[in-house]
Amino acid sequence: MALAFAILLAVFVLEQPWTWVAVALGATIELAEAGGLIWWSKRRRAEVGAETLLGRRAVVSADCMPNGQVRVAGELWQARCSGGAQVGDEVVIRAIEGLTLVVEDA
């Protein structure tokens, strides 16, 4: 946007020596903005996959005696809890076995 504005200024408003200054300044601003956006997008690693659930808290949706369901991050997962848990209890995800979460009381 800054480069387009600088080019318009250079063509329609500014005199000869200042046209190059405006275009150079606009290009510098564009490069700095692009570099800043690239840096910002790489500031942390993407978190994807079921492994990111380890250690998170979940709420029991169906009694885990020992198998049931838990809701974590808005999703329903099959779960296994050796100690047992009632609906509404908060549990911590300790492991993942296939598509089943191994949980324990929080």
N, C-alpha and C positions, 0 to 999 in steps of 0.2 A: 504494500500500500504506500509506504514511504517513497519507494522508488518511482512508482507511477505518479505520485504527487510532485516529486522533484522534476520528472521529465516534463510534466505539464507546465510547471513553473518555468523551466528552462526554455520551452518552446514559445510560450505566450507572454511572459512577463519580464524575465531577466535579460540583461545585456550580455554580450559575448563573454567576457572573462568569468562572470558569475554563473553562467549556465553549467560549465564543467564542475564548478564547486558544488552546486546544488545536486547534480546527478551523482557525484562522488559521495556526498553526504547521505543521499537517499540510499545508495547501494550499501554503504557502511551500516546504516541502520537496519536494512533488510538482512544483511549477513549476521549481524549481532542478534537480531530477533530469531533467525533460523537456528543459530548456534545455541541460544538460550533454550529454545523449545526442544531441541534434540537432547541437550543436557538434562532438562527437566523430565523428559520421557524415560530416560535411562537411570534415574536416581535410585531405583530399587528394583530388585528382581521380581519378576512376575510370579505370583502365587497361584499355581494351578495343580490339579490332581487331588486325589483323595488323601495323600500324605499331609496336606496342609491342615487336615482336621485333627491330627494328633495333638493332644493336650487341650483341645477346646472343650468348652462346656456345652452340654446338650440337655434337653428336657424330655423326659420319658412321655411318650404319647400312648403307648400300649404296654401294660404290665410286662416287665422283664423277669420272668420266673422260669427258667433262665433266659428264654428268648422273648423278644418283643420288638418294639419300635421306639426310636428316638427322633426328635426334631432338632436339627442343627443347621444354622444358616438358612433357615426357611425351607429345608428339605427334610423329607422323611427317609430314615435309613433303618434297615434291619439291625438289631442289636442283640448282644448277648452279655448278660450281667450275672456273674457267678454268685454274687451276694444277694441278688434280687433287688428290684426297685419298683415302686408304685407309680401310677400316672401322676405327673406333676413334679416328681422328684428331679433334682438336678444331678447329672452324672458327668464324669470326665472321660473323654475318649482316650484309651490307652494303646489300642492296636487296631489294625484293619486286617481282616482275613477274607479275601475275596470282596464281596459286597456287604459283608457283615462287620459292624463296628463292635469291638470288645470294649465295654465300658465298666466303670466302677463308681461307687458313690463319691460325691464331691467332698 
